[in-house]
């Protein structure tokens, strides 16, 4: 993972690397909030990079399981 300094501008190859890493981790199931906490960046920053990376964003809220016996 790319080492980030708080409030530092992320551009160029570093930004591309971070986008790819965040997209991979998001696709593996981590939430945007979890990614934001682990990188020390805001929810909005992580969301913006995921959109730039072309990630397919999940709908809001947790996935509810349907009770097959109901």
C-alpha positions as a Markdown table, in Angstrom:
| # | Residue | x | y | z |
|---|---|---|---|---|
| 1 | Unk | 0.0 | 0.0 | 0.0 |
| 2 | Unk | 1.1 | 3.6 | -0.6 |
| 3 | Unk | 2.3 | 5.4 | 2.5 |
| 4 | Unk | 0.2 | 8.6 | 2.9 |
| 5 | Unk | 1.0 | 11.7 | 4.9 |
| 6 | Unk | -2.1 | 13.4 | 6.4 |
| 7 | Unk | -3.3 | 16.3 | 4.2 |
| 8 | Unk | -0.6 | 15.7 | 1.6 |
| 9 | Unk | -1.6 | 16.1 | -2.0 |
| 10 | Unk | -1.7 | 12.7 | -3.9 |
| 11 | Unk | -0.9 | 13.0 | -7.6 |
| 12 | Unk | 0.7 | 11.2 | -10.5 |
| 13 | Unk | 1.9 | 7.6 | -10.2 |
| 14 | Unk | 1.3 | 7.7 | -6.5 |
| 15 | Unk | -2.4 | 8.5 | -7.1 |
| 16 | Unk | -2.7 | 5.8 | -9.7 |
| 17 | Unk | -1.2 | 3.2 | -7.4 |
| 18 | Unk | -3.5 | 4.3 | -4.5 |
| 19 | Unk | -6.6 | 4.1 | -6.8 |
| 20 | Unk | -5.7 | 0.6 | -7.9 |
| 21 | Unk | -5.1 | -0.5 | -4.3 |
| 22 | Unk | -8.3 | 1.0 | -3.0 |
| 23 | Unk | -10.3 | -0.5 | -5.9 |
| 24 | Unk | -8.9 | -4.0 | -5.2 |
| 25 | Unk | -9.6 | -3.8 | -1.5 |
| 26 | Unk | -13.1 | -2.4 | -2.0 |
| 27 | Unk | -13.9 | -5.2 | -4.5 |
| 28 | Unk | -12.6 | -7.7 | -1.9 |
| 29 | Unk | -15.3 | -6.4 | 0.5 |
| 30 | Unk | -13.9 | -3.6 | 2.6 |
| 31 | Unk | -16.2 | -0.6 | 3.1 |
| 32 | Unk | -15.4 | 3.0 | 2.1 |
| 33 | Unk | -15.3 | 3.9 | 5.8 |
| 34 | Unk | -12.8 | 1.1 | 6.5 |
| 35 | Unk | -10.6 | 2.2 | 3.6 |
| 36 | Unk | -10.8 | 5.8 | 4.8 |
| 37 | Unk | -9.8 | 4.8 | 8.4 |
| 38 | Unk | -6.9 | 2.6 | 7.2 |
| 39 | Unk | -5.5 | 5.3 | 4.9 |
| 40 | Unk | -6.1 | 8.3 | 7.2 |
| 41 | Unk | -8.1 | 10.0 | 4.5 |
| 42 | Unk | -11.7 | 11.2 | 4.4 |
| 43 | Unk | -14.7 | 9.2 | 3.2 |
| 44 | Unk | -15.1 | 11.7 | 0.4 |
| 45 | Unk | -11.5 | 11.4 | -0.8 |
| 46 | Unk | -11.7 | 7.6 | -0.9 |
| 47 | Unk | -15.1 | 7.7 | -2.6 |
| 48 | Unk | -13.7 | 10.1 | -5.2 |
| 49 | Unk | -10.7 | 7.8 | -5.9 |
| 50 | Unk | -12.9 | 4.8 | -6.3 |
| 51 | Unk | -15.1 | 6.6 | -8.8 |
| 52 | Unk | -12.0 | 7.7 | -10.7 |
| 53 | Unk | -10.8 | 4.1 | -10.7 |
| 54 | Unk | -14.0 | 2.9 | -12.2 |
| 55 | Unk | -15.0 | 0.8 | -9.2 |
| 56 | Unk | -18.6 | -0.5 | -9.2 |
| 57 | Unk | -19.9 | 1.0 | -5.9 |
| 58 | Unk | -22.2 | -1.0 | -3.7 |
| 59 | Unk | -25.6 | 0.4 | -2.6 |
| 60 | Unk | -25.8 | 2.0 | 0.8 |
| 61 | Unk | -26.4 | 0.0 | 3.9 |
| 62 | Unk | -25.5 | -3.6 | 4.8 |
| 63 | Unk | -26.6 | -6.6 | 2.8 |
| 64 | Unk | -29.7 | -8.2 | 4.4 |
| 65 | Unk | -30.0 | -12.0 | 4.3 |
| 66 | Unk | -33.3 | -13.4 | 3.3 |
| 67 | Unk | -34.6 | -16.0 | 5.7 |
| 68 | Unk | -35.3 | -19.1 | 3.6 |
| 69 | Unk | -37.6 | -20.6 | 6.3 |
| 70 | Unk | -40.0 | -17.6 | 6.4 |
